[in-house]
Amino acid sequence: MSAQAKRFSGANIAFGVLGWAVALLMFLPLIWLVVTAFKTEAEAFTVTPQLFFEPTLESFKAALAQGGGYWHYAWNSVFTAVASTLIGLVLTVPAAYAMAFYPSKRTDFTLVWMVSTKFIPAVGVLVPIFLVYKTIGLLDNVWGLIALYTAMNLPIMIWMVYSYFRDIPKDLVEAANIDGASMGQTMRKVILPLATPGLASTGLLALILAWNESFWSITMTNHAASTLPVYIASFKSAEGMFWAKMSAASVLSIAPIIVLGWFAQRQMVRGLTFGAVK
């Protein structure tokens, strides 16, 4: 083996070890969360962490019954995340299609302006949105959350779908126009089938962002429309922090999205790398 090949092999091993170390460091909090969920409150609250203990499901039983039951919050999370993602895709596709294939002089400015809205802290617009929602009766309402989640994710979704559409040759649109296809037919029958991986990854990302969103859910709901972040926060009270029950609630809350991400990881990676290799 040449000296260059040995150096290359050594670099690969070093980067491999570094990658595993970073992955383990990032995964450690999740491991500790799962471990704590199987402890009693006394064991979870000790100053010196207990590595050896008798696992118990008491925290999960208590967490499932907290605040009217886990399934109430889980259903609200599923409904608001899925609905906001679907509505976002319905709004995103025509907007991204128009900007990608029929750009105007202000297209670039519009894209930058949309992304710039993400720079505003959510707390900065809390008061006006709260007052508007109170006036029109959308406080503690799932449709109010859906509208917020859709608006929150729309700039990112449009940017992502726009980038996917830009990677599709415009010659296909021109050929469809020559064949007499309308704009809607071209989008449905030519562009969307080619951009399916990108749309899937965009939808998955929007779903994850909506599922994990906590600020608006905690601020704009009381109980009827509360989602899983509110459910987790309910374990912090004037009596103190219930670490074991909160860990169990967190495990129950993140498990569905982790399972979804595990099964959809190939589609997400394919969508995120869409157009990367010509």
BAVOLUM-802357 format. One record per residue (C-alpha): residue in one letter; z, x, y. Coordinates in Angstrom, 1 decimal, padded with zeros to 4 digits, always signed. Example, Ala and Ser with C-alpha at 12.3 -4.5 7.8 and 13.67 -1.06 7.14 Angstrom:
<nodes>
{node a {+007.8 +012.3 -004.5}}
{node s {+007.1 +013.7 -001.1}}
</nodes>
This chain:
<nodes>
{node m {+000.0 +000.0 +000.0}}
{node s {-001.0 +001.4 +003.4}}
{node a {+001.5 +002.0 +006.2}}
{node q {-000.1 -000.8 +008.2}}
{node a {+000.2 -003.3 +005.3}}
{node k {+003.9 -002.3 +004.8}}
{node r {+004.6 -002.9 +008.5}}
{node f {+002.9 -006.2 +008.3}}
{node s {+004.9 -007.2 +005.2}}
{node g {+008.1 -006.1 +006.8}}
{node a {+007.4 -008.1 +009.9}}
{node n {+006.7 -011.2 +007.7}}
{node i {+010.0 -010.8 +006.0}}
{node a {+011.8 -010.3 +009.3}}
{node f {+010.2 -013.4 +010.8}}
{node g {+011.0 -015.4 +007.6}}
{node v {+014.7 -014.5 +007.7}}
{node l {+014.8 -015.3 +011.4}}
{node g {+013.2 -018.6 +010.8}}
{node w {+015.6 -019.5 +008.1}}
{node a {+018.6 -018.4 +010.3}}
{node v {+017.4 -020.6 +013.2}}
{node a {+016.8 -023.6 +010.9}}
{node l {+020.2 -023.2 +009.4}}
{node l {+021.8 -022.9 +012.8}}
{node m {+020.1 -026.1 +013.9}}
{node f {+020.9 -027.9 +010.7}}
{node l {+024.6 -027.0 +010.7}}
{node p {+025.7 -029.7 +013.1}}
{node l {+024.1 -032.3 +010.8}}
{node i {+025.7 -030.9 +007.8}}
{node w {+029.1 -030.9 +009.5}}
{node l {+028.5 -034.5 +010.6}}
{node v {+027.8 -035.7 +007.0}}
{node v {+030.9 -033.8 +005.7}}
{node t {+033.2 -035.3 +008.4}}
{node a {+031.9 -038.8 +007.5}}
{node f {+033.5 -038.4 +004.0}}
{node k {+036.9 -037.4 +005.4}}
{node t {+039.9 -039.4 +006.4}}
{node e {+040.8 -039.6 +010.1}}
{node a {+043.7 -037.2 +009.6}}
{node e {+041.5 -034.6 +007.8}}
{node a {+038.8 -035.0 +010.5}}
{node f {+041.2 -034.5 +013.4}}
{node t {+042.9 -031.3 +012.1}}
{node v {+042.6 -028.3 +014.4}}
{node t {+041.8 -026.0 +011.4}}
{node p {+038.7 -027.4 +009.7}}
{node q {+039.3 -028.4 +006.1}}
{node l {+036.4 -027.3 +003.9}}
{node f {+038.0 -028.6 +000.7}}
{node f {+039.1 -032.2 +000.6}}
{node e {+038.7 -035.3 -001.6}}
{node p {+035.7 -037.3 -000.4}}
{node t {+036.3 -041.0 +000.6}}
{node l {+034.1 -043.9 +001.7}}
{node e {+036.8 -045.5 +003.8}}
{node s {+035.2 -044.4 +007.0}}
{node f {+031.9 -045.9 +006.0}}
{node k {+033.6 -049.2 +005.1}}
{node a {+035.3 -049.3 +008.4}}
{node a {+032.1 -048.3 +010.3}}
{node l {+030.1 -051.1 +008.6}}
{node a {+032.6 -053.7 +009.8}}
{node q {+033.0 -052.4 +013.4}}
{node g {+032.0 -054.6 +016.3}}
{node g {+030.6 -057.5 +014.3}}
{node g {+028.9 -055.3 +011.6}}
{node y {+026.4 -052.5 +011.4}}
{node w {+023.4 -054.7 +010.6}}
{node h {+023.6 -056.5 +014.0}}
{node y {+023.1 -053.2 +015.8}}
{node a {+020.6 -051.9 +013.2}}
{node w {+018.4 -055.0 +013.6}}
{node n {+018.4 -054.7 +017.4}}
{node s {+017.4 -051.0 +017.1}}
{node v {+014.6 -051.8 +014.7}}
{node f {+013.3 -054.7 +016.7}}
{node t {+013.4 -053.0 +020.1}}
{node a {+012.0 -049.7 +018.8}}
{node v {+009.1 -051.2 +016.8}}
{node a {+008.2 -053.8 +019.5}}
{node s {+008.2 -051.3 +022.3}}
{node t {+006.1 -048.9 +020.3}}
{node l {+003.5 -051.6 +019.5}}
{node i {+003.4 -052.9 +023.0}}
{node g {+003.1 -049.3 +024.3}}
{node l {+000.2 -048.6 +022.0}}
{node v {-001.6 -051.8 +023.1}}
{node l {-001.3 -050.7 +026.7}}
{node t {-001.9 -047.0 +026.0}}
{node v {-005.2 -047.2 +024.1}}
{node p {-007.4 -048.8 +026.8}}
{node a {-005.8 -046.7 +029.6}}
{node a {-006.3 -043.4 +027.8}}
{node y {-009.8 -044.5 +026.7}}
{node a {-010.9 -045.3 +030.3}}
{node m {-009.5 -042.0 +031.6}}
{node a {-010.9 -039.9 +028.8}}
{node f {-014.4 -041.3 +028.6}}
{node y {-014.9 -042.8 +032.1}}
{node p {-012.9 -040.5 +034.4}}
{node s {-012.8 -041.0 +038.1}}
{node k {-012.0 -038.6 +040.9}}
{node r {-008.3 -039.6 +040.8}}
{node t {-007.8 -039.4 +037.0}}
{node d {-006.1 -036.1 +037.1}}
{node f {-003.8 -037.2 +039.9}}
{node t {-003.0 -040.4 +038.0}}
{node l {-002.0 -038.4 +034.9}}
{node v {+000.2 -036.0 +036.9}}
{node w {+001.8 -038.9 +038.7}}
{node m {+002.6 -040.7 +035.5}}
{node v {+004.3 -037.6 +034.0}}
{node s {+006.1 -037.0 +037.2}}
{node t {+008.0 -040.3 +036.8}}
{node k {+009.7 -038.7 +033.8}}
{node f {+011.3 -036.1 +036.1}}
{node i {+013.4 -038.8 +037.7}}
{node p {+016.9 -039.1 +036.2}}
{node a {+017.5 -042.5 +034.6}}
{node v {+020.7 -042.9 +036.6}}
{node g {+018.7 -042.5 +039.8}}
{node v {+017.0 -045.9 +039.2}}
{node l {+019.9 -047.6 +037.5}}
{node v {+021.1 -049.7 +040.4}}
{node p {+017.8 -051.3 +041.4}}
{node i {+016.9 -052.0 +037.7}}
{node f {+020.3 -053.4 +037.0}}
{node l {+020.1 -055.7 +040.0}}
{node v {+016.7 -056.9 +039.1}}
{node y {+017.7 -057.6 +035.5}}
{node k {+020.8 -059.4 +036.6}}
{node t {+018.7 -061.6 +038.9}}
{node i {+016.1 -062.5 +036.3}}
{node g {+018.6 -062.8 +033.4}}
{node l {+017.6 -059.9 +031.3}}
{node l {+021.0 -058.2 +031.0}}
{node d {+022.1 -058.0 +027.3}}
{node n {+018.6 -059.1 +026.3}}
{node v {+016.5 -057.4 +023.6}}
{node w {+013.3 -058.1 +025.6}}
{node g {+014.8 -056.4 +028.6}}
{node l {+015.4 -053.3 +026.5}}
{node i {+011.9 -053.5 +025.1}}
{node a {+010.4 -053.5 +028.6}}
{node l {+012.6 -050.5 +029.5}}
{node y {+011.7 -048.6 +026.4}}
{node t {+008.0 -049.3 +026.8}}
{node a {+008.0 -048.2 +030.4}}
{node m {+010.1 -045.1 +029.5}}
{node n {+007.6 -044.0 +026.8}}
{node l {+004.3 -045.1 +028.3}}
{node p {+003.6 -041.9 +030.4}}
{node i {+004.1 -039.7 +027.3}}
{node m {+002.1 -042.0 +025.1}}
{node i {-000.9 -042.1 +027.5}}
{node w {-000.9 -038.3 +027.9}}
{node m {-000.9 -037.8 +024.1}}
{node v {-003.6 -040.4 +023.3}}
{node y {-005.6 -039.1 +026.3}}
{node s {-005.6 -035.6 +024.9}}
{node y {-006.7 -036.9 +021.5}}
{node f {-009.5 -038.9 +023.0}}
{node r {-010.6 -035.9 +025.0}}
{node d {-011.2 -034.0 +021.7}}
{node i {-013.6 -036.6 +020.5}}
{node p {-017.2 -035.7 +021.5}}
{node k {-018.5 -038.0 +024.3}}
{node d {-021.9 -038.0 +022.5}}
{node l {-020.5 -040.6 +020.1}}
{node v {-019.8 -042.9 +023.0}}
{node e {-023.2 -042.4 +024.5}}
{node a {-024.9 -043.0 +021.1}}
{node a {-022.9 -046.2 +020.6}}
{node n {-024.0 -047.3 +024.1}}
{node i {-027.6 -046.6 +023.3}}
{node d {-027.3 -048.7 +020.2}}
{node g {-026.1 -051.6 +022.3}}
{node a {-022.4 -051.6 +021.5}}
{node s {-020.1 -052.9 +024.1}}
{node m {-017.1 -050.8 +025.4}}
{node g {-014.8 -052.8 +023.2}}
{node q {-016.9 -052.4 +020.1}}
{node t {-017.2 -048.6 +020.8}}
{node m {-013.5 -048.2 +021.2}}
{node r {-012.6 -050.3 +018.1}}
{node k {-015.4 -049.2 +015.6}}
{node v {-016.1 -045.6 +016.7}}
{node i {-013.2 -044.0 +018.7}}
{node l {-010.1 -045.6 +017.2}}
{node p {-010.9 -044.7 +013.5}}
{node l {-011.4 -041.1 +014.6}}
{node a {-008.2 -041.0 +016.6}}
{node t {-006.0 -042.7 +013.9}}
{node p {-003.9 -039.5 +013.2}}
{node g {-003.3 -039.0 +016.9}}
{node l {-002.3 -042.7 +017.4}}
{node a {+000.0 -042.5 +014.4}}
{node s {+001.8 -039.4 +015.7}}
{node t {+002.1 -041.0 +019.1}}
{node g {+003.5 -044.2 +017.7}}
{node l {+006.0 -042.2 +015.5}}
{node l {+007.2 -040.2 +018.5}}
{node a {+007.6 -043.3 +020.7}}
{node l {+009.5 -045.0 +017.8}}
{node i {+011.9 -042.0 +017.5}}
{node l {+012.4 -041.8 +021.3}}
{node a {+013.2 -045.6 +021.5}}
{node w {+015.5 -045.4 +018.4}}
{node n {+017.5 -042.5 +019.9}}
{node e {+017.7 -043.9 +023.5}}
{node s {+021.3 -044.4 +024.5}}
{node f {+021.6 -044.6 +028.3}}
{node w {+019.8 -047.9 +028.9}}
{node s {+021.2 -049.5 +025.8}}
{node i {+024.8 -048.7 +026.7}}
{node t {+024.3 -049.6 +030.4}}
{node m {+022.2 -052.8 +030.1}}
{node t {+023.8 -054.5 +027.1}}
{node n {+027.1 -055.9 +026.1}}
{node h {+026.9 -057.1 +022.5}}
{node a {+024.0 -059.5 +021.9}}
{node a {+021.3 -056.9 +022.4}}
{node s {+023.3 -053.7 +021.7}}
{node t {+021.6 -051.1 +019.5}}
{node l {+023.0 -048.3 +017.3}}
{node p {+023.9 -045.9 +020.2}}
{node v {+026.3 -048.6 +021.5}}
{node y {+027.6 -049.0 +017.9}}
{node i {+028.4 -045.3 +017.7}}
{node a {+030.0 -045.3 +021.2}}
{node s {+032.3 -048.1 +020.2}}
{node f {+034.4 -045.7 +018.1}}
{node k {+035.6 -044.1 +021.3}}
{node s {+038.4 -046.2 +022.8}}
{node a {+041.6 -046.1 +024.8}}
{node e {+043.4 -045.3 +021.5}}
{node g {+041.4 -042.1 +021.1}}
{node m {+038.3 -040.7 +019.3}}
{node f {+037.9 -041.8 +015.7}}
{node w {+036.0 -038.8 +014.5}}
{node a {+035.6 -039.7 +010.8}}
{node k {+034.4 -043.3 +011.6}}
{node m {+032.2 -042.1 +014.4}}
{node s {+030.6 -039.6 +012.0}}
{node a {+030.1 -042.3 +009.4}}
{node a {+028.5 -044.5 +012.0}}
{node s {+026.3 -041.7 +013.2}}
{node v {+025.1 -041.0 +009.6}}
{node l {+024.3 -044.7 +009.1}}
{node s {+022.4 -044.7 +012.4}}
{node i {+020.3 -041.6 +011.9}}
{node a {+019.6 -042.1 +008.2}}
{node p {+016.8 -044.6 +008.6}}
{node i {+014.9 -042.5 +011.2}}
{node i {+015.3 -039.3 +009.1}}
{node v {+013.9 -041.1 +006.1}}
{node l {+011.0 -042.4 +008.1}}
{node g {+010.4 -038.9 +009.5}}
{node w {+010.5 -037.4 +006.1}}
{node f {+007.9 -039.7 +004.6}}
{node a {+005.7 -039.6 +007.7}}
{node q {+006.0 -035.8 +008.5}}
{node r {+002.5 -035.1 +007.1}}
{node q {+000.9 -037.8 +009.2}}
{node m {+002.9 -036.6 +012.3}}
{node v {+001.9 -032.9 +011.8}}
{node r {-001.7 -034.0 +011.3}}
{node g {-001.7 -036.0 +014.5}}
{node l {+000.1 -033.4 +016.6}}
{node t {-002.5 -030.8 +015.5}}
{node f {-005.4 -033.2 +015.9}}
{node g {-008.3 -031.3 +017.6}}
{node a {-006.6 -027.9 +017.4}}
{node v {-009.2 -026.5 +015.0}}
{node k {-012.9 -027.2 +015.8}}
</nodes>
